[in-house]
Amino acid sequence: MADLKRWQPEDEQFWSQTGKAIATRNLWISIPSLLCGFAVWMLWSILTVQMLNLGFPYSASDLFSLTAIAGLTGATLRIPASFFVRLCGGRYTIFLTTSLLMIPAIGTGLALQDKNTPFWVFQLMALLSGIGGGNFAASMSNISFFFPKKQQGLALGLNAGLGNFGVTSMQILVPLFMTFGAFTVLGGGDSMILQKASGTLIGAIPAGSETWVQNGGFVWLLLLVPLAFATWFGMNNINTDEVTPKLPSAPVSFAIQLSMLTIGFLTAIAGLWLMLPATANGSGFGIPKELVLIAVLFATVFLLKLLPGAIRASLERQYQIFGNKHTWVMSVLYVMTFGSFIGFSAAFPLSIQVIFGYSHQLADGVMTHTTVNPNAPSALTYAWIAPFIGALIRPVGGWLADKLGGAFVTQLCSIVMIVCALGAGYYMQQAYQSATPEQFFMPFFLIFLGLFAASGIGNGSTFRTIAVVFPKEQAGPVLGWTSAVAAYGAFYIPQVFGEQIKAATPEYAMVGFAVFYAICLVLNWFFYLRKNGEFYNP
C-alpha cells in the first residue's frame, strides 16, 4: 500500500472524499489483529487448565507461573510498543507485531504434543506470548491518528473493546478446537487422554476422552497467516510530520522495533529471574514482586532512553508526563480497573479448576487437595463468561462517566469491587475446606461476574478522568503509560493466586485485593471527588 504523504482527517472535504474509506479499512484490519494479540497473550489461562486435566507433571503453582510470565512480559512490552508508530510507521508496526505472534502459536503447539517437554520450553513460549500483550499500545496509537477528533472515541472504543474480546474468543475457541484433530493431517500431533473431566462452551467432557491440547496454539495460525497478508497489503503508513515524520524503510523499521522489543524482553526476564520461586527458575531469590515490578518498569524506560537519535528525542518529549503527580495517581486507579480485568481473566479458569475441581478432605488430620471431585463444574464451560461481561460493559463506563463524572463512577466501581472481592474470598475459603466444594461455586461465580462488570465499567470511567485531568499533549502518553502499568495485573494476580493456593489460603489473595481497592477508593476521593481537590468530580 502507498504511504500517505498527506493526511488531514479534520478537513471535512478530505475526510469525506478520501480519508474515511482509508481510515475505516485500516481500522477493520487493526481490530482482528489486536484481538489475536489479546488471545495469544492470555492463551495460558486455558492451556494450563487442560495441562492439569491431562496430568502434565507440574504443580498448580508452576502452571500459574506460566500465565504470570506471559502477563509480565506483555505488560513490559507495552512500554516500547507505545513509541513504535511515531518511529516506524503504522503499517510496518502492525504487520511485524501481528506476524511475530506466529512464533509462540507454533512453538506452543509443538511443545504441548509431549508431556515430557521440559518446563523451560513452556516458560519460553509463555514469555513469547507476551508479544500479544504489548500490541495494544501500538494498535491504539496507530488508530488514533487515522480519525478526526470527533470520531476518535468510537474508533478507539471499537479497536479496544473488540480487541479485548480476544480473551473471550480464545476461551471459547481453544476448548472447542481441542475436541478434534483439526491439524492431524498437517502433522499437528496425536491426541492425549484426559485424566480428569474437562469441558467446552457447550458442556462437560468426561475423563477418558481424547483431546488435542496442541490445537490451542495451532488454531491461531488460521487467523494470523491471512492477517499478515491483510496488514501488509491493506494498511497504510502515515508519513506526515504529526505521525511518522521520518519513515524508515521496512527492514530498518523492523530492526528498530526488534531492538526495542529486545530491551523489554531482557528487563522482563531479569525481573522474572529475581522474583519467581526456585521451582520456576532454579534460583530461588524470591525478591518481593512489588519491588521487582517497579524496577522492571523503570529499567525499561531508562534503557529505551539510551537508544540513539530520533528514538531518544521522541522519548524525552513524552517522558515529561512523569513530572505530573496525576500520572502516578491515575496509574494506580487504572491498575484497579484494567489490571483487575486482565489479571482475573488470566487467573480465573485455573482458579476454578484448582478450587472446585478437587474434594478437599482431611486425611490423618491433614487437609488434602488432590482427590478429584466427580461433581466439579467445568472451568472451560464457565470461565469465558466473566471476561466477556467485562469487555462488553466497558463502553457503558464511558457513557456513565460522561453523564455522572468519571471520578464518581470510578468511586462506585471501587465500592463494588471491595464488596465483591471480600465475598469471593469468603466462598473460596468455604470451598477450599469442603469435600463438596461445588455447593459454593454458583455464589462464587456470580460474585466474580460482579467484580468483572465493575472493573469493565471502571475501565471506561478512568479513561474519561484522564481526558479531563491532563492537557491534550499529555493525555495520549499518559494513556499509553497507564495501560502498560495496569497490564502488570496479568502477572501479579495469577502469581498471587498461585502462591496462596500453594499455601492453602486462596482467600488471602482476595482480601489483599480488597485492601488495595480500598486504597484506590481513598485516592480517587482525595484527588478527584473532594470538594477542595484540584480536579473536583471531573
Secondary structure, 3 states (H helix, E strand, C coil): CCCECCCCCCCHHHHHHHHHHHHHHHHHHHHHHHHHHHHHHCCHHHHHHHHHHHCCCCCHHHHHHHHHHHHHHHHHHHHHHCCHHHHHCHHHHHHHHHHCCHHHHHHHHHHCCCCCCCHHHHHHHHHHHHHHHHHHHHHHHHHHHHCCHHHHHHHHHHHHHHHHHHHHHHHHHHHHHCCCCCCHHHCCCCCEECCCCEEECCEEECCCCEECCCHHHHCCHHHHHHHHHHHHHHCCCECCCCCCCCCCCHHHHHHHHHHHHHHHHHHHHHHHHHHCCHHHHCCCCCCCHHHHHHHHHHHHHHHHHCCCCHHHHHHHHHHHHHHCHHHHHHHHHHHHHHHHHHHHHHHHHHHHHHHHCEEEEEECCEEEEEEECCCCCCHHHHCCHHHHHHHHCHHHHHHHHHHHCHHHHHHHHHHHHHHHHHHHHHHHHHHCCCCCHHHHHHHHHHHHHHHHHHHHHHHHHHHHHHHHHCCHHHHHHHHHHHHHHHCCHHHHHHHHHHHHHHCCCHHHHHHHHHHHHHHHHHHHHHHHHCCCCCCCCC
